[in-house]
Amino acid sequence: YYIIIEGMCFMGNFDSPLTIPPGESQDFVFGFTPGTYGEFTGTVTIECNDPFTPLIELPASGTGMAPDISITPDTLSFGNQEVNEPVTEDFTITNVGNSDLTISAINLGLPQFSSDSLGVIVLVPGASCVVSITFIPSEIALFEDILTIVSDDPDEGEVQQEIIGVGTAPILTATPQPIDFGEILVGGAGTVSLILGNEGTSDLEISDITIEGDIFQLDLVEVITITPGGEHNFDVTFTPETYGTFTGTMIIISNDPFSSPFDIQMTGVGLAPDITVYPETIEFGDVFLLESVTQAFTISNGGNFDLVIPDIHIGDLPFSVDFENEVIVLPGESQEINVTFSPVAINSFFDVFTVISNDPDAGEVNQDVSGTGTAPVI
């Protein structure tokens, strides 16, 4: 006997040719080992020296059972996504085989990607499931990862899928920072041009700018959008109302994920003299006729800028002020001015002298002066 086996996946454990004595029999074992799922057919052909049936053909058939995993799409691309803002993309797993597909794990490498799949997934033949992948970029960068799906597919126990996403964000810059207005005269205004820029990769939206400190102002009244690489200029103004050092904070609210709120410190010095006249009243008391008595009053500058006194006004006799030329009193210093009382009649006299200066709050300071003219009693 000669035995010939035709067809994939079919085999036998015998050697040809074989001899069977009269009246005896022989058992033959045939095997079927499918390499994949599906239906297979073959033929077992027996050639022998039987004159009546020299050729026997036996049909062989079998079905291979296996799951077969299929994933679509091949690559997940999230494109450009704002930093710290989540975005989700789906992929589909399908069992195109003819036995149950068991998915035991879905693994990701980078922390910026995560899956909503928890536990084991079993798909019957022809069934599908949708798995969501979430991308949350943590910085401005390209993120590339490999998604690995572990299953009992005999040919593809681990299927890998490429995942790509780009983190984008605006980056707010400010020049100058901090803002120093220097020294500005009280009543005047100092202006600095502030340049806001966007060094990021997506549009910068500035929704609000506030200032802590009423002495500083800015000319922004609307929302600003700055494209990547762009700039926006606006003026910040310092208008001191009195002398001294002032500080403030500009607070910028934007969609910059790294620096919002964005604080800019501001400083400025208001310059002004601050006049003080002492004493407030000069009283000469009784003075004999035709005699003269002199008293001094003091003008002090408590400010941080030169005090300029161009003139001191006083009425007619019997009072006079020893003042001829402009007087400049430096910050922190004082100047004495003499006032003289020379009565010409027996009477009480009252007057007001006025100190004129560049003090923005007290440009004219009035001081009372009084005295009484008397004569000796004979």
Helices and strands as residue ranges (DSSP letters): E 2-6, E 10-12, E 30-32, E 38-47, E 55-64, E 69-72, E 75-82, E 87-95, E 101-107, E 113-115, E 121-123, E 128-135, E 141-151, E 158-168, E 172-175, E 179-185, E 190-198, E 204-212, E 216-218, E 224-226, E 231-238, E 244-254, E 262-271, E 275-278, E 281-288, E 293-301, E 307-309, E 311-313, E 319-321, E 327-329, E 334-341, E 347-356, E 364-374
